[in-house]
């Protein structure tokens, strides 16, 4: 499809307002989605950093003088089947 002039291209035989409004809405919504995703990503990263910082500050600091205690002890049990 060839147009005689740039004005004819913009008018698109009477369909121009619909076409250009559609393009405009598309690009505005894409920009809104990109900005919203970027802001949400930054908010999630910030909350993860805060949570990690809170957990590391609550973690007990190991003493270098004492050995860590065993979490569990295991004993061997002999089972006889008579």
mmCIF file of the N, C-alpha and C atoms, coordinates in Angstrom:
data_MODEL
# 
_entry.id   MODEL 
# 
loop_
_atom_site.group_PDB 
_atom_site.id 
_atom_site.type_symbol 
_atom_site.label_atom_id 
_atom_site.label_alt_id 
_atom_site.label_comp_id 
_atom_site.label_asym_id 
_atom_site.label_entity_id 
_atom_site.label_seq_id 
_atom_site.pdbx_PDB_ins_code 
_atom_site.Cartn_x 
_atom_site.Cartn_y 
_atom_site.Cartn_z 
_atom_site.occupancy 
_atom_site.B_iso_or_equiv 
_atom_site.pdbx_formal_charge 
_atom_site.auth_seq_id 
_atom_site.auth_comp_id 
_atom_site.auth_asym_id 
_atom_site.auth_atom_id 
_atom_site.pdbx_PDB_model_num 
ATOM 1   N N  . UNK A 1 1  ? 0.856   -1.166  0.000  1.00 0.00 ? 1  UNK A N  1 
ATOM 2   C CA . UNK A 1 1  ? 0.000   0.000   0.000  1.00 0.00 ? 1  UNK A CA 1 
ATOM 3   C C  . UNK A 1 1  ? 0.901   1.227   0.000  1.00 0.00 ? 1  UNK A C  1 
ATOM 4   N N  . UNK A 1 2  ? 0.749   2.044   -0.953 1.00 0.00 ? 2  UNK A N  1 
ATOM 5   C CA . UNK A 1 2  ? 1.550   3.255   -1.085 1.00 0.00 ? 2  UNK A CA 1 
ATOM 6   C C  . UNK A 1 2  ? 0.657   4.467   -0.831 1.00 0.00 ? 2  UNK A C  1 
ATOM 7   N N  . UNK A 1 3  ? 1.217   5.470   -0.188 1.00 0.00 ? 3  UNK A N  1 
ATOM 8   C CA . UNK A 1 3  ? 0.476   6.701   0.117  1.00 0.00 ? 3  UNK A CA 1 
ATOM 9   C C  . UNK A 1 3  ? 1.064   7.833   -0.704 1.00 0.00 ? 3  UNK A C  1 
ATOM 10  N N  . UNK A 1 4  ? 0.210   8.782   -1.058 1.00 0.00 ? 4  UNK A N  1 
ATOM 11  C CA . UNK A 1 4  ? 0.652   9.909   -1.873 1.00 0.00 ? 4  UNK A CA 1 
ATOM 12  C C  . UNK A 1 4  ? 1.480   10.895  -1.070 1.00 0.00 ? 4  UNK A C  1 
ATOM 13  N N  . UNK A 1 5  ? 1.158   11.047  0.210  1.00 0.00 ? 5  UNK A N  1 
ATOM 14  C CA . UNK A 1 5  ? 1.877   12.010  1.046  1.00 0.00 ? 5  UNK A CA 1 
ATOM 15  C C  . UNK A 1 5  ? 1.895   11.509  2.483  1.00 0.00 ? 5  UNK A C  1 
ATOM 16  N N  . UNK A 1 6  ? 2.639   12.218  3.308  1.00 0.00 ? 6  UNK A N  1 
ATOM 17  C CA . UNK A 1 6  ? 2.713   11.855  4.722  1.00 0.00 ? 6  UNK A CA 1 
ATOM 18  C C  . UNK A 1 6  ? 1.362   12.071  5.401  1.00 0.00 ? 6  UNK A C  1 
ATOM 19  N N  . UNK A 1 7  ? 0.642   13.110  5.005  1.00 0.00 ? 7  UNK A N  1 
ATOM 20  C CA . UNK A 1 7  ? -0.699  13.356  5.541  1.00 0.00 ? 7  UNK A CA 1 
ATOM 21  C C  . UNK A 1 7  ? -1.655  12.213  5.218  1.00 0.00 ? 7  UNK A C  1 
ATOM 22  N N  . UNK A 1 8  ? -1.544  11.675  4.008  1.00 0.00 ? 8  UNK A N  1 
ATOM 23  C CA . UNK A 1 8  ? -2.371  10.526  3.635  1.00 0.00 ? 8  UNK A CA 1 
ATOM 24  C C  . UNK A 1 8  ? -1.979  9.294   4.445  1.00 0.00 ? 8  UNK A C  1 
ATOM 25  N N  . UNK A 1 9  ? -0.682  9.173   4.736  1.00 0.00 ? 9  UNK A N  1 
ATOM 26  C CA . UNK A 1 9  ? -0.224  8.067   5.583  1.00 0.00 ? 9  UNK A CA 1 
ATOM 27  C C  . UNK A 1 9  ? -0.822  8.172   6.976  1.00 0.00 ? 9  UNK A C  1 
ATOM 28  N N  . UNK A 1 10 ? -0.827  9.382   7.555  1.00 0.00 ? 10 UNK A N  1 
ATOM 29  C CA . UNK A 1 10 ? -1.395  9.560   8.889  1.00 0.00 ? 10 UNK A CA 1 
ATOM 30  C C  . UNK A 1 10 ? -2.900  9.341   8.901  1.00 0.00 ? 10 UNK A C  1 
ATOM 31  N N  . UNK A 1 11 ? -3.590  9.756   7.844  1.00 0.00 ? 11 UNK A N  1 
ATOM 32  C CA . UNK A 1 11 ? -5.044  9.608   7.782  1.00 0.00 ? 11 UNK A CA 1 
ATOM 33  C C  . UNK A 1 11 ? -5.455  8.165   7.496  1.00 0.00 ? 11 UNK A C  1 
ATOM 34  N N  . UNK A 1 12 ? -4.668  7.434   6.737  1.00 0.00 ? 12 UNK A N  1 
ATOM 35  C CA . UNK A 1 12 ? -4.924  6.041   6.394  1.00 0.00 ? 12 UNK A CA 1 
ATOM 36  C C  . UNK A 1 12 ? -6.363  5.824   5.929  1.00 0.00 ? 12 UNK A C  1 
ATOM 37  N N  . UNK A 1 13 ? -6.785  6.651   4.992  1.00 0.00 ? 13 UNK A N  1 
ATOM 38  C CA . UNK A 1 13 ? -8.116  6.566   4.391  1.00 0.00 ? 13 UNK A CA 1 
ATOM 39  C C  . UNK A 1 13 ? -9.231  6.552   5.426  1.00 0.00 ? 13 UNK A C  1 
ATOM 40  N N  . UNK A 1 14 ? -9.087  7.368   6.459  1.00 0.00 ? 14 UNK A N  1 
ATOM 41  C CA . UNK A 1 14 ? -10.114 7.491   7.491  1.00 0.00 ? 14 UNK A CA 1 
ATOM 42  C C  . UNK A 1 14 ? -9.904  6.603   8.695  1.00 0.00 ? 14 UNK A C  1 
ATOM 43  N N  . UNK A 1 15 ? -8.990  5.663   8.638  1.00 0.00 ? 15 UNK A N  1 
ATOM 44  C CA . UNK A 1 15 ? -8.735  4.739   9.751  1.00 0.00 ? 15 UNK A CA 1 
ATOM 45  C C  . UNK A 1 15 ? -7.580  5.200   10.639 1.00 0.00 ? 15 UNK A C  1 
ATOM 46  N N  . UNK A 1 16 ? -6.973  6.284   10.311 1.00 0.00 ? 16 UNK A N  1 
ATOM 47  C CA . UNK A 1 16 ? -5.797  6.770   11.027 1.00 0.00 ? 16 UNK A CA 1 
ATOM 48  C C  . UNK A 1 16 ? -6.010  6.997   12.515 1.00 0.00 ? 16 UNK A C  1 
ATOM 49  N N  . UNK A 1 17 ? -7.106  7.685   12.921 1.00 0.00 ? 17 UNK A N  1 
ATOM 50  C CA . UNK A 1 17 ? -7.273  7.916   14.365 1.00 0.00 ? 17 UNK A CA 1 
ATOM 51  C C  . UNK A 1 17 ? -7.329  6.614   15.176 1.00 0.00 ? 17 UNK A C  1 
ATOM 52  N N  . UNK A 1 18 ? -8.028  5.619   14.666 1.00 0.00 ? 18 UNK A N  1 
ATOM 53  C CA . UNK A 1 18 ? -8.111  4.341   15.374 1.00 0.00 ? 18 UNK A CA 1 
ATOM 54  C C  . UNK A 1 18 ? -6.741  3.667   15.423 1.00 0.00 ? 18 UNK A C  1 
ATOM 55  N N  . UNK A 1 19 ? -6.049  3.642   14.304 1.00 0.00 ? 19 UNK A N  1 
ATOM 56  C CA . UNK A 1 19 ? -4.750  2.957   14.230 1.00 0.00 ? 19 UNK A CA 1 
ATOM 57  C C  . UNK A 1 19 ? -3.741  3.633   15.151 1.00 0.00 ? 19 UNK A C  1 
ATOM 58  N N  . UNK A 1 20 ? -3.633  4.956   15.061 1.00 0.00 ? 20 UNK A N  1 
ATOM 59  C CA . UNK A 1 20 ? -2.626  5.648   15.859 1.00 0.00 ? 20 UNK A CA 1 
ATOM 60  C C  . UNK A 1 20 ? -2.988  5.668   17.331 1.00 0.00 ? 20 UNK A C  1 
ATOM 61  N N  . UNK A 1 21 ? -4.280  5.709   17.649 1.00 0.00 ? 21 UNK A N  1 
ATOM 62  C CA . UNK A 1 21 ? -4.682  5.606   19.060 1.00 0.00 ? 21 UNK A CA 1 
ATOM 63  C C  . UNK A 1 21 ? -4.336  4.224   19.615 1.00 0.00 ? 21 UNK A C  1 
ATOM 64  N N  . UNK A 1 22 ? -4.506  3.199   18.815 1.00 0.00 ? 22 UNK A N  1 
ATOM 65  C CA . UNK A 1 22 ? -4.153  1.834   19.242 1.00 0.00 ? 22 UNK A CA 1 
ATOM 66  C C  . UNK A 1 22 ? -2.657  1.713   19.508 1.00 0.00 ? 22 UNK A C  1 
ATOM 67  N N  . UNK A 1 23 ? -1.867  2.253   18.576 1.00 0.00 ? 23 UNK A N  1 
ATOM 68  C CA . UNK A 1 23 ? -0.418  2.249   18.806 1.00 0.00 ? 23 UNK A CA 1 
ATOM 69  C C  . UNK A 1 23 ? -0.056  3.034   20.070 1.00 0.00 ? 23 UNK A C  1 
ATOM 70  N N  . UNK A 1 24 ? -0.680  4.170   20.264 1.00 0.00 ? 24 UNK A N  1 
ATOM 71  C CA . UNK A 1 24 ? -0.393  4.985   21.440 1.00 0.00 ? 24 UNK A CA 1 
ATOM 72  C C  . UNK A 1 24 ? -0.738  4.265   22.730 1.00 0.00 ? 24 UNK A C  1 
ATOM 73  N N  . UNK A 1 25 ? -1.910  3.638   22.779 1.00 0.00 ? 25 UNK A N  1 
ATOM 74  C CA . UNK A 1 25 ? -2.312  2.898   23.980 1.00 0.00 ? 25 UNK A CA 1 
ATOM 75  C C  . UNK A 1 25 ? -1.352  1.744   24.229 1.00 0.00 ? 25 UNK A C  1 
ATOM 76  N N  . UNK A 1 26 ? -0.968  1.044   23.176 1.00 0.00 ? 26 UNK A N  1 
ATOM 77  C CA . UNK A 1 26 ? -0.034  -0.065  23.314 1.00 0.00 ? 26 UNK A CA 1 
ATOM 78  C C  . UNK A 1 26 ? 1.284   0.389   23.935 1.00 0.00 ? 26 UNK A C  1 
ATOM 79  N N  . UNK A 1 27 ? 1.869   1.450   23.389 1.00 0.00 ? 27 UNK A N  1 
ATOM 80  C CA . UNK A 1 27 ? 3.170   1.892   23.895 1.00 0.00 ? 27 UNK A CA 1 
ATOM 81  C C  . UNK A 1 27 ? 3.070   2.468   25.298 1.00 0.00 ? 27 UNK A C  1 
ATOM 82  N N  . UNK A 1 28 ? 1.984   3.139   25.622 1.00 0.00 ? 28 UNK A N  1 
ATOM 83  C CA . UNK A 1 28 ? 1.804   3.650   26.989 1.00 0.00 ? 28 UNK A CA 1 
ATOM 84  C C  . UNK A 1 28 ? 1.679   2.484   27.968 1.00 0.00 ? 28 UNK A C  1 
ATOM 85  N N  . UNK A 1 29 ? 0.871   1.484   27.627 1.00 0.00 ? 29 UNK A N  1 
ATOM 86  C CA . UNK A 1 29 ? 0.719   0.337   28.521 1.00 0.00 ? 29 UNK A CA 1 
ATOM 87  C C  . UNK A 1 29 ? 2.015   -0.452  28.667 1.00 0.00 ? 29 UNK A C  1 
ATOM 88  N N  . UNK A 1 30 ? 2.769   -0.582  27.592 1.00 0.00 ? 30 UNK A N  1 
ATOM 89  C CA . UNK A 1 30 ? 4.054   -1.267  27.697 1.00 0.00 ? 30 UNK A CA 1 
ATOM 90  C C  . UNK A 1 30 ? 5.007   -0.515  28.617 1.00 0.00 ? 30 UNK A C  1 
ATOM 91  N N  . UNK A 1 31 ? 5.012   0.801   28.528 1.00 0.00 ? 31 UNK A N  1 
ATOM 92  C CA . UNK A 1 31 ? 5.864   1.615   29.406 1.00 0.00 ? 31 UNK A CA 1 
ATOM 93  C C  . UNK A 1 31 ? 5.423   1.459   30.862 1.00 0.00 ? 31 UNK A C  1 
ATOM 94  N N  . UNK A 1 32 ? 4.118   1.471   31.098 1.00 0.00 ? 32 UNK A N  1 
ATOM 95  C CA . UNK A 1 32 ? 3.604   1.311   32.464 1.00 0.00 ? 32 UNK A CA 1 
ATOM 96  C C  . UNK A 1 32 ? 3.985   -0.060  33.013 1.00 0.00 ? 32 UNK A C  1 
ATOM 97  N N  . UNK A 1 33 ? 3.844   -1.099  32.209 1.00 0.00 ? 33 UNK A N  1 
ATOM 98  C CA . UNK A 1 33 ? 4.230   -2.437  32.654 1.00 0.00 ? 33 UNK A CA 1 
ATOM 99  C C  . UNK A 1 33 ? 5.719   -2.546  32.946 1.00 0.00 ? 33 UNK A C  1 
ATOM 100 N N  . UNK A 1 34 ? 6.540   -1.939  32.115 1.00 0.00 ? 34 UNK A N  1 
ATOM 101 C CA . UNK A 1 34 ? 7.982   -2.001  32.341 1.00 0.00 ? 34 UNK A CA 1 
ATOM 102 C C  . UNK A 1 34 ? 8.373   -1.266  33.611 1.00 0.00 ? 34 UNK A C  1 
ATOM 103 N N  . UNK A 1 35 ? 7.816   -0.089  33.819 1.00 0.00 ? 35 UNK A N  1 
ATOM 104 C CA . UNK A 1 35 ? 8.141   0.681   35.021 1.00 0.00 ? 35 UNK A CA 1 
ATOM 105 C C  . UNK A 1 35 ? 7.617   -0.035  36.262 1.00 0.00 ? 35 UNK A C  1 
ATOM 106 N N  . UNK A 1 36 ? 6.401   -0.573  36.181 1.00 0.00 ? 36 UNK A N  1 
ATOM 107 C CA . UNK A 1 36 ? 5.839   -1.306  37.317 1.00 0.00 ? 36 UNK A CA 1 
ATOM 108 C C  . UNK A 1 36 ? 6.644   -2.541  37.659 1.00 0.00 ? 36 UNK A C  1 
ATOM 109 N N  . UNK A 1 37 ? 7.081   -3.273  36.642 1.00 0.00 ? 37 UNK A N  1 
ATOM 110 C CA . UNK A 1 37 ? 7.899   -4.464  36.887 1.00 0.00 ? 37 UNK A CA 1 
ATOM 111 C C  . UNK A 1 37 ? 9.239   -4.099  37.502 1.00 0.00 ? 37 UNK A C  1 
ATOM 112 N N  . UNK A 1 38 ? 9.829   -3.042  37.019 1.00 0.00 ? 38 UNK A N  1 
ATOM 113 C CA . UNK A 1 38 ? 11.113  -2.591  37.561 1.00 0.00 ? 38 UNK A CA 1 
ATOM 114 C C  . UNK A 1 38 ? 10.968  -2.176  39.026 1.00 0.00 ? 38 UNK A C  1 
ATOM 115 N N  . UNK A 1 39 ? 9.902   -1.447  39.342 1.00 0.00 ? 39 UNK A N  1 
ATOM 116 C CA . UNK A 1 39 ? 9.689   -1.011  40.725 1.00 0.00 ? 39 UNK A CA 1 
ATOM 117 C C  . UNK A 1 39 ? 9.386   -2.190  41.635 1.00 0.00 ? 39 UNK A C  1 
ATOM 118 N N  . UNK A 1 40 ? 8.577   -3.148  41.155 1.00 0.00 ? 40 UNK A N  1 
ATOM 119 C CA . UNK A 1 40 ? 8.257   -4.322  41.966 1.00 0.00 ? 40 UNK A CA 1 
ATOM 120 C C  . UNK A 1 40 ? 9.510   -5.155  42.202 1.00 0.00 ? 40 UNK A C  1 
ATOM 121 N N  . UNK A 1 41 ? 10.347  -5.302  41.177 1.00 0.00 ? 41 UNK A N  1 
ATOM 122 C CA . UNK A 1 41 ? 11.599  -6.042  41.332 1.00 0.00 ? 41 UNK A CA 1 
ATOM 123 C C  . UNK A 1 41 ? 12.481  -5.406  42.392 1.00 0.00 ? 41 UNK A C  1 
ATOM 124 N N  . UNK A 1 42 ? 12.606  -4.093  42.339 1.00 0.00 ? 42 UNK A N  1 
ATOM 125 C CA . UNK A 1 42 ? 13.425  -3.399  43.329 1.00 0.00 ? 42 UNK A CA 1 
ATOM 126 C C  . UNK A 1 42 ? 12.839  -3.537  44.731 1.00 0.00 ? 42 UNK A C  1 
ATOM 127 N N  . UNK A 1 43 ? 11.512  -3.520  44.856 1.00 0.00 ? 43 UNK A N  1 
ATOM 128 C CA . UNK A 1 43 ? 10.888  -3.686  46.167 1.00 0.00 ? 43 UNK A CA 1 
ATOM 129 C C  . UNK A 1 43 ? 11.140  -5.083  46.722 1.00 0.00 ? 43 UNK A C  1 
ATOM 130 N N  . UNK A 1 44 ? 11.056  -6.099  45.870 1.00 0.00 ? 44 UNK A N  1 
ATOM 131 C CA . UNK A 1 44 ? 11.312  -7.470  46.312 1.00 0.00 ? 44 UNK A CA 1 
ATOM 132 C C  . UNK A 1 44 ? 12.773  -7.631  46.711 1.00 0.00 ? 44 UNK A C  1 
ATOM 133 N N  . UNK A 1 45 ? 13.681  -7.101  45.922 1.00 0.00 ? 45 UNK A N  1 
ATOM 134 C CA . UNK A 1 45 ? 15.105  -7.190  46.274 1.00 0.00 ? 45 UNK A CA 1 
ATOM 135 C C  . UNK A 1 45 ? 15.392  -6.475  47.592 1.00 0.00 ? 45 UNK A C  1 
ATOM 136 N N  . UNK A 1 46 ? 14.778  -5.330  47.801 1.00 0.00 ? 46 UNK A N  1 
ATOM 137 C CA . UNK A 1 46 ? 14.990  -4.585  49.041 1.00 0.00 ? 46 UNK A CA 1 
ATOM 138 C C  . UNK A 1 46 ? 14.448  -5.369  50.235 1.00 0.00 ? 46 UNK A C  1 
ATOM 139 N N  . UNK A 1 47 ? 13.273  -5.977  50.098 1.00 0.00 ? 47 UNK A N  1 
ATOM 140 C CA . UNK A 1 47 ? 12.724  -6.749  51.216 1.00 0.00 ? 47 UNK A CA 1 
ATOM 141 C C  . UNK A 1 47 ? 13.571  -7.985  51.499 1.00 0.00 ? 47 UNK A C  1 
ATOM 142 N N  . UNK A 1 48 ? 14.119  -8.601  50.456 1.00 0.00 ? 48 UNK A N  1 
ATOM 143 C CA . UNK A 1 48 ? 15.014  -9.742  50.667 1.00 0.00 ? 48 UNK A CA 1 
ATOM 144 C C  . UNK A 1 48 ? 16.282  -9.313  51.392 1.00 0.00 ? 48 UNK A C  1 
ATOM 145 N N  . UNK A 1 49 ? 16.814  -8.166  51.021 1.00 0.00 ? 49 UNK A N  1 
ATOM 146 C CA . UNK A 1 49 ? 18.013  -7.670  51.709 1.00 0.00 ? 49 UNK A CA 1 
ATOM 147 C C  . UNK A 1 49 ? 17.724  -7.367  53.173 1.00 0.00 ? 49 UNK A C  1 
ATOM 148 N N  . UNK A 1 50 ? 16.564  -6.777  53.447 1.00 0.00 ? 50 UNK A N  1 
ATOM 149 C CA . UNK A 1 50 ? 16.203  -6.475  54.830 1.00 0.00 ? 50 UNK A CA 1 
ATOM 150 C C  . UNK A 1 50 ? 16.014  -7.753  55.629 1.00 0.00 ? 50 UNK A C  1 
ATOM 151 N N  . UNK A 1 51 ? 15.368  -8.756  55.046 1.00 0.00 ? 51 UNK A N  1 
ATOM 152 C CA . UNK A 1 51 ? 15.153  -10.022 55.722 1.00 0.00 ? 51 UNK A CA 1 
ATOM 153 C C  . UNK A 1 51 ? 16.475  -10.730 55.991 1.00 0.00 ? 51 UNK A C  1 
ATOM 154 N N  . UNK A 1 52 ? 17.360  -10.717 55.018 1.00 0.00 ? 52 UNK A N  1 
ATOM 155 C CA . UNK A 1 52 ? 18.673  -11.341 55.208 1.00 0.00 ? 52 UNK A CA 1 
ATOM 156 C C  . UNK A 1 52 ? 19.478  -10.597 56.270 1.00 0.00 ? 52 UNK A C  1 
ATOM 157 N N  . UNK A 1 53 ? 19.386  -9.283  56.290 1.00 0.00 ? 53 UNK A N  1 
ATOM 158 C CA . UNK A 1 53 ? 20.082  -8.503  57.307 1.00 0.00 ? 53 UNK A CA 1 
ATOM 159 C C  . UNK A 1 53 ? 19.529  -8.764  58.695 1.00 0.00 ? 53 UNK A C  1 
ATOM 160 N N  . UNK A 1 54 ? 18.209  -8.913  58.799 1.00 0.00 ? 54 UNK A N  1 
ATOM 161 C CA . UNK A 1 54 ? 17.601  -9.196  60.096 1.00 0.00 ? 54 UNK A CA 1 
ATOM 162 C C  . UNK A 1 54 ? 17.981  -10.583 60.582 1.00 0.00 ? 54 UNK A C  1 
ATOM 163 N N  . UNK A 1 55 ? 18.048  -11.548 59.672 1.00 0.00 ? 55 UNK A N  1 
ATOM 164 C CA . UNK A 1 55 ? 18.426  -12.904 60.074 1.00 0.00 ? 55 UNK A CA 1 
ATOM 165 C C  . UNK A 1 55 ? 19.889  -12.976 60.489 1.00 0.00 ? 55 UNK A C  1 
ATOM 166 N N  . UNK A 1 56 ? 20.754  -12.266 59.776 1.00 0.00 ? 56 UNK A N  1 
ATOM 167 C CA . UNK A 1 56 ? 22.175  -12.332 60.122 1.00 0.00 ? 56 UNK A CA 1 
ATOM 168 C C  . UNK A 1 56 ? 22.457  -11.610 61.436 1.00 0.00 ? 56 UNK A C  1 
ATOM 169 N N  . UNK A 1 57 ? 21.685  -10.596 61.760 1.00 0.00 ? 57 UNK A N  1 
ATOM 170 C CA . UNK A 1 57 ? 21.913  -9.897  63.026 1.00 0.00 ? 57 UNK A CA 1 
ATOM 171 C C  . UNK A 1 57 ? 21.388  -10.707 64.207 1.00 0.00 ? 57 UNK A C  1 
ATOM 172 N N  . UNK A 1 58 ? 20.404  -11.600 63.977 1.00 0.00 ? 58 UNK A N  1 
ATOM 173 C CA . UNK A 1 58 ? 19.870  -12.432 65.052 1.00 0.00 ? 58 UNK A CA 1 
ATOM 174 C C  . UNK A 1 58 ? 20.664  -13.711 65.229 1.00 0.00 ? 58 UNK A C  1 
ATOM 175 N N  . UNK A 1 59 ? 21.480  -14.077 64.280 1.00 0.00 ? 59 UNK A N  1 
ATOM 176 C CA . UNK A 1 59 ? 22.214  -15.339 64.346 1.00 0.00 ? 59 UNK A CA 1 
ATOM 177 C C  . UNK A 1 59 ? 23.243  -15.265 65.465 1.00 0.00 ? 59 UNK A C  1 
ATOM 178 N N  . UNK A 1 60 ? 23.343  -16.339 66.262 1.00 0.00 ? 60 UNK A N  1 
ATOM 179 C CA . UNK A 1 60 ? 24.340  -16.332 67.341 1.00 0.00 ? 60 UNK A CA 1 
ATOM 180 C C  . UNK A 1 60 ? 25.747  -16.391 66.778 1.00 0.00 ? 60 UNK A C  1 
ATOM 181 N N  . UNK A 1 61 ? 26.604  -15.657 67.407 1.00 0.00 ? 61 UNK A N  1 
ATOM 182 C CA . UNK A 1 61 ? 27.991  -15.634 66.975 1.00 0.00 ? 61 UNK A CA 1 
ATOM 183 C C  . UNK A 1 61 ? 28.736  -16.750 67.709 1.00 0.00 ? 61 UNK A C  1 
ATOM 184 N N  . UNK A 1 62 ? 29.430  -17.625 66.981 1.00 0.00 ? 62 UNK A N  1 
ATOM 185 C CA . UNK A 1 62 ? 30.112  -18.755 67.624 1.00 0.00 ? 62 UNK A CA 1 
ATOM 186 C C  . UNK A 1 62 ? 31.321  -18.285 68.425 1.00 0.00 ? 62 UNK A C  1 
ATOM 187 N N  . UNK A 1 63 ? 31.499  -18.937 69.576 1.00 0.00 ? 63 UNK A N  1 
ATOM 188 C CA . UNK A 1 63 ? 32.695  -18.667 70.384 1.00 0.00 ? 63 UNK A CA 1 
ATOM 189 C C  . UNK A 1 63 ? 33.845  -19.484 69.816 1.00 0.00 ? 63 UNK A C  1 
ATOM 190 N N  . UNK A 1 64 ? 34.999  -18.896 69.788 1.00 0.00 ? 64 UNK A N  1 
ATOM 191 C CA . UNK A 1 64 ? 36.156  -19.618 69.265 1.00 0.00 ? 64 UNK A CA 1 
ATOM 192 C C  . UNK A 1 64 ? 36.725  -20.572 70.303 1.00 0.00 ? 64 UNK A C  1 
ATOM 193 N N  . UNK A 1 65 ? 36.375  -20.410 71.609 1.00 0.00 ? 65 UNK A N  1 
ATOM 194 C CA . UNK A 1 65 ? 36.915  -21.256 72.674 1.00 0.00 ? 65 UNK A CA 1 
ATOM 195 C C  . UNK A 1 65 ? 36.183  -22.588 72.772 1.00 0.00 ? 65 UNK A C  1 
ATOM 196 N N  . UNK A 1 66 ? 34.943  -22.639 72.413 1.00 0.00 ? 66 UNK A N  1 
ATOM 197 C CA . UNK A 1 66 ? 34.171  -23.869 72.586 1.00 0.00 ? 66 UNK A CA 1 
ATOM 198 C C  . UNK A 1 66 ? 33.910  -24.517 71.241 1.00 0.00 ? 66 UNK A C  1 
ATOM 199 N N  . UNK A 1 67 ? 33.879  -25.825 71.266 1.00 0.00 ? 67 UNK A N  1 
ATOM 200 C CA . UNK A 1 67 ? 33.566  -26.585 70.060 1.00 0.00 ? 67 UNK A CA 1 
ATOM 201 C C  . UNK A 1 67 ? 32.051  -26.622 69.902 1.00 0.00 ? 67 UNK A C  1 
ATOM 202 N N  . UNK A 1 68 ? 31.572  -26.680 68.704 1.00 0.00 ? 68 UNK A N  1 
ATOM 203 C CA . UNK A 1 68 ? 30.125  -26.746 68.532 1.00 0.00 ? 68 UNK A CA 1 
ATOM 204 C C  . UNK A 1 68 ? 29.566  -28.055 69.076 1.00 0.00 ? 68 UNK A C  1 
ATOM 205 N N  . UNK A 1 69 ? 28.417  -27.965 69.709 1.00 0.00 ? 69 UNK A N  1 
ATOM 206 C CA . UNK A 1 69 ? 27.786  -29.144 70.296 1.00 0.00 ? 69 UNK A CA 1 
ATOM 207 C C  . UNK A 1 69 ? 27.200  -30.001 69.184 1.00 0.00 ? 69 UNK A C  1 
ATOM 208 N N  . UNK A 1 70 ? 27.191  -31.299 69.435 1.00 0.00 ? 70 UNK A N  1 
ATOM 209 C CA . UNK A 1 70 ? 26.626  -32.218 68.457 1.00 0.00 ? 70 UNK A CA 1 
ATOM 210 C C  . UNK A 1 70 ? 25.113  -32.034 68.416 1.00 0.00 ? 70 UNK A C  1 
ATOM 211 N N  . UNK A 1 71 ? 24.568  -32.095 67.226 1.00 0.00 ? 71 UNK A N  1 
ATOM 212 C CA . UNK A 1 71 ? 23.126  -31.906 67.082 1.00 0.00 ? 71 UNK A CA 1 
ATOM 213 C C  . UNK A 1 71 ? 22.371  -33.157 67.507 1.00 0.00 ? 71 UNK A C  1 
ATOM 214 N N  . UNK A 1 72 ? 22.955  -34.331 67.360 1.00 0.00 ? 72 UNK A N  1 
ATOM 215 C CA . UNK A 1 72 ? 22.298  -35.581 67.723 1.00 0.00 ? 72 UNK A CA 1 
ATOM 216 C C  . UNK A 1 72 ? 23.359  -36.620 68.044 1.00 0.00 ? 72 UNK A C  1 
ATOM 217 N N  . UNK A 1 73 ? 22.953  -37.612 68.806 1.00 0.00 ? 73 UNK A N  1 
ATOM 218 C CA . UNK A 1 73 ? 23.878  -38.706 69.089 1.00 0.00 ? 73 UNK A CA 1 
ATOM 219 C C  . UNK A 1 73 ? 23.231  -39.998 68.613 1.00 0.00 ? 73 UNK A C  1 
ATOM 220 N N  . UNK A 1 74 ? 24.065  -40.908 68.163 1.00 0.00 ? 74 UNK A N  1 
ATOM 221 C CA . UNK A 1 74 ? 23.570  -42.147 67.622 1.00 0.00 ? 74 UNK A CA 1 
ATOM 222 C C  . UNK A 1 74 ? 24.232  -43.299 68.366 1.00 0.00 ? 74 UNK A C  1 
ATOM 223 N N  . UNK A 1 75 ? 23.441  -44.293 68.701 1.00 0.00 ? 75 UNK A N  1 
ATOM 224 C CA . UNK A 1 75 ? 23.980  -45.499 69.351 1.00 0.00 ? 75 UNK A CA 1 
ATOM 225 C C  . UNK A 1 75 ? 23.553  -46.700 68.530 1.00 0.00 ? 75 UNK A C  1 
ATOM 226 N N  . UNK A 1 76 ? 24.416  -47.693 68.504 1.00 0.00 ? 76 UNK A N  1 
ATOM 227 C CA . UNK A 1 76 ? 24.108  -48.922 67.770 1.00 0.00 ? 76 UNK A CA 1 
ATOM 228 C C  . UNK A 1 76 ? 23.251  -49.810 68.645 1.00 0.00 ? 76 UNK A C  1 
ATOM 229 N N  . UNK A 1 77 ? 22.226  -50.327 68.048 1.00 0.00 ? 77 UNK A N  1 
ATOM 230 C CA . UNK A 1 77 ? 21.315  -51.251 68.750 1.00 0.00 ? 77 UNK A CA 1 
ATOM 231 C C  . UNK A 1 77 ? 21.369  -52.574 68.015 1.00 0.00 ? 77 UNK A C  1 
ATOM 232 N N  . UNK A 1 78 ? 21.679  -53.638 68.771 1.00 0.00 ? 78 UNK A N  1 
ATOM 233 C CA . UNK A 1 78 ? 21.696  -54.978 68.188 1.00 0.00 ? 78 UNK A CA 1 
ATOM 234 C C  . UNK A 1 78 ? 20.318  -55.579 68.360 1.00 0.00 ? 78 UNK A C  1 
ATOM 235 N N  . UNK A 1 79 ? 19.737  -55.964 67.277 1.00 0.00 ? 79 UNK A N  1 
ATOM 236 C CA . UNK A 1 79 ? 18.413  -56.568 67.332 1.00 0.00 ? 79 UNK A CA 1 
ATOM 237 C C  . UNK A 1 79 ? 18.559  -58.031 66.980 1.00 0.00 ? 79 UNK A C  1 
ATOM 238 N N  . UNK A 1 80 ? 18.104  -58.878 67.902 1.00 0.00 ? 80 UNK A N  1 
ATOM 239 C CA . UNK A 1 80 ? 18.180  -60.304 67.653 1.00 0.00 ? 80 UNK A CA 1 
ATOM 240 C C  . UNK A 1 80 ? 16.790  -60.813 67.311 1.00 0.00 ? 80 UNK A C  1 
ATOM 241 N N  . UNK A 1 81 ? 16.738  -61.715 66.381 1.00 0.00 ? 81 UNK A N  1 
ATOM 242 C CA . UNK A 1 81 ? 15.444  -62.279 65.999 1.00 0.00 ? 81 UNK A CA 1 
ATOM 243 C C  . UNK A 1 81 ? 15.451  -63.762 66.339 1.00 0.00 ? 81 UNK A C  1 
ATOM 244 N N  . UNK A 1 82 ? 15.045  -64.045 67.518 1.00 0.00 ? 82 UNK A N  1 
ATOM 245 C CA . UNK A 1 82 ? 15.003  -65.449 67.976 1.00 0.00 ? 82 UNK A CA 1 
ATOM 246 C C  . UNK A 1 82 ? 13.638  -66.022 67.830 1.00 0.00 ? 82 UNK A C  1 
# 
